Amino acid sequence: MINIYVGNLSYRATEQELRDLFAPYGSVSNASIITERGSGRSKGFGFVEMHDNSEGLRAIEALNGKEVGGRPLKINEARPREERPRRDRVGGGNFGGNSW
């Protein structure tokens, strides 16, 4: 299994279009476009998972830099997501105007 980052997507691109773009290179198990939490608007990038590493690498080579929707795609093997510490949402802010 290979996870592929797809950047510089048109904000109008759909997950089905992303899946269709990679399908000629092999079996696509998942295609997702990352969206903003509040508005649901695309952030202009997504991820594609392919079953076979060699098919995924072939897709990366073929599609990186290809113009789709008027934008040159930036495609590479996705890096593992880094663990980020949870932010405490209660308190912690200096909203009283105190200076240090």
C-alpha positions as CSV (number, residue, x, y, z in Angstrom):
1,M,0.0,0.0,0.0
2,I,1.3,3.4,-0.9
3,N,-0.1,6.8,0.2
4,I,0.3,9.6,-2.3
5,Y,0.2,13.4,-1.6
6,V,-1.5,15.4,-4.4
7,G,-1.0,19.1,-4.1
8,N,-2.0,22.2,-6.1
9,L,-5.4,20.8,-6.9
10,S,-8.1,23.0,-8.2
11,Y,-10.5,24.0,-5.4
12,R,-13.3,22.6,-7.6
13,A,-11.7,19.1,-7.9
14,T,-13.8,16.2,-6.6
15,E,-12.7,13.0,-5.0
16,Q,-14.1,11.0,-7.9
17,E,-12.0,13.1,-10.4
18,L,-8.9,12.4,-8.2
19,R,-9.7,8.7,-8.2
20,D,-10.2,8.7,-12.0
21,L,-6.9,10.5,-12.5
22,F,-5.0,7.7,-10.8
23,A,-7.1,4.7,-12.0
24,P,-5.2,4.2,-15.3
25,Y,-2.0,3.4,-13.3
26,G,-3.5,0.8,-11.0
27,S,-6.0,0.0,-8.3
28,V,-7.0,3.0,-6.2
29,S,-8.2,2.0,-2.7
30,N,-9.0,5.5,-1.5
31,A,-9.0,9.1,-2.8
32,S,-9.7,12.1,-0.5
33,I,-9.6,15.8,-0.7
34,I,-8.8,17.7,2.5
35,T,-11.3,20.4,3.4
36,E,-11.5,23.1,6.0
37,R,-13.5,22.1,9.1
38,G,-15.9,25.0,9.3
39,S,-16.7,25.7,5.7
40,G,-16.0,22.4,4.0
41,R,-14.0,24.3,1.3
42,S,-11.2,22.4,-0.3
43,K,-7.7,23.2,0.9
44,G,-6.3,22.4,-2.5
45,F,-4.6,19.1,-1.7
46,G,-5.5,15.5,-1.1
47,F,-4.3,12.0,-0.8
48,V,-4.6,8.8,-2.9
49,E,-4.0,5.3,-1.6
50,M,-3.0,2.6,-4.1
51,H,-2.7,-1.1,-3.4
52,D,0.5,-1.7,-5.2
53,N,3.7,0.4,-4.5
54,S,5.1,0.0,-8.0
55,E,1.8,1.2,-9.6
56,G,1.8,4.2,-7.2
57,L,5.3,5.1,-8.0
58,R,4.5,4.9,-11.7
59,A,1.5,7.2,-11.2
60,I,3.7,9.7,-9.3
61,E,6.2,9.8,-12.1
62,A,3.6,10.2,-14.8
63,L,1.4,12.8,-13.0
64,N,3.8,15.0,-11.1
65,G,3.8,18.4,-12.9
66,K,0.8,17.5,-15.1
67,E,-1.6,20.3,-15.6
68,V,-5.1,19.5,-14.4
69,G,-7.8,22.2,-14.0
70,G,-5.3,24.8,-15.1
71,R,-2.8,24.0,-12.3
72,P,0.4,21.9,-12.4
73,L,0.0,19.1,-9.8
74,K,2.6,18.5,-7.2
75,I,2.6,14.8,-6.5
76,N,4.9,12.7,-4.2
77,E,4.8,9.8,-1.8
78,A,3.1,11.1,1.4
79,R,5.2,11.4,4.5
80,P,3.9,9.8,7.7
81,R,1.7,12.2,9.7
82,E,3.6,13.7,12.6
83,E,2.1,13.4,16.0
84,R,1.3,16.8,17.4
85,P,0.6,17.5,21.0
86,R,-3.0,18.2,21.8
87,R,-3.8,21.8,22.5
88,D,-5.6,22.5,25.7
89,R,-8.7,24.5,24.6
90,V,-9.5,25.7,28.2
91,G,-7.7,28.8,29.4
92,G,-4.1,29.4,28.6
93,G,-4.7,32.6,26.7
94,N,-3.5,36.0,27.9
95,F,-6.5,38.0,27.0
96,G,-6.3,40.5,30.0
97,G,-3.7,42.7,28.3
98,N,-1.0,41.8,30.9
99,S,2.5,42.3,29.6
100,W,5.4,40.0,30.4
